[in-house]
Amino acid sequence: MTDITDLRRMAHDAFLAGVAAADPNAAVQKALRDMPDLMKDAERVYLLSVGKAALGMAEAALSLVGQGTFTRAIAVTNYENERALDGVEVYAAAHPVPDEEGARAAAAVEAMLAKTGPGDLVFCCISGGSSALLPAPVDDLDLEDKIAVNAILLSSGLEIQEMNLVRQSLSRLKGGGILRQAAPARVVSFILSDVLGDDLRAIGSGPSVGPVGPISQARALMQSRGLWAALPGRVQKALQRPDEPISTEPIEAYLVGSNALSLAAMAKIASASISRPDLIGDVQVAAERVVGEAMVAGPAARLAFGGETTVTLKGSGRGGRNQELALRVARAAERAGLTGPWCFLSGGTDGRDGPTDAAGGIVDHTTLQRLQARGIDTEKLLANNDSYAILDAAGDLLMTGATGTNVADLQLFLRGR
């Protein structure tokens, strides 16, 4: 019989291979080597790098372009990935809930863009997390309004594209705001995708690309999902603004990394087949799909998934979508009578799942038994969305630390004989 320790080790190693495939430094360097004339004839060149992979992407630009080339260089990342970078003004801010440091970073970015002229080039690197890291609210909104909206969105069960539609409608920098503020300077963007389907408008809320949709669409979404009444009054007023004209000017934006590339790297290490379509939607439905496919695949199943599920928060517990998915897979497997040994890993490629220090969870056919032996009421804690406490008690948290990249989530189901 296959040793469960071997299965868990394989799953862990394969996940790390998927993360490594999203290395932001290598991704930007490759793109730049294919564009040797990028800065030809530019009077001044500015560097703006934002997101969880901001420093790796900025580092690549510095190594190939040269530190003294940039008139000014700004990088904004989350606290976990903060480090000094020669020649770059580094700002660190909170994610997923914006804070005052993010507002300070946004002000610095706007001040830099205001200095650009018609002969200038803005070298822009965007990765997941950019949306929360650059809060620049429109009209009379303040940071507290943005925090309140973000809390509503994160607990709503909305897909990432839907959340970013709303965020864009309330921001000066999102939804093409960098383009508007830098105009008439040329903006060239290199984008590391944490959004399934790689819609460039949705990644980081599309600051250097454009909006997912008009303000009226964001307003209709919040109303149709029963979320409108929960919004602060000033936010409701902001979402009742007339739609703004959407630019038809061509956008220079290039995708340099994605979930699909990392998924392929992970599957290769584990000799797994890639399951399609992407693993999205309600976390319980996703868990049942994983187990169902494992049952069909039979003994020695090797299944790799990429996606980003959603959790509608009903409790006050602590956890994240990957941790909750892992536990729900364990419960679904038990109900389905799936025999062991097997293990399932679900992790965020950024190394952080929700507001926790875990990347996700890795469960196996003994997880629920171990929890029961310790007297842990899994059902009660899960009903309170307290997945972190459950996995911590089981010793099944996936801990990687901040990875410096972000291409959504990866999942792997391995079944032994």
Summary of the structure (lengths in Angstrom):
residues: 417
radius of gyration: 21.7
end to end distance: 5.6
largest distance: 69.3
contacts: 1565
relative contact order: 0.15
helix: 43%
strand: 18%
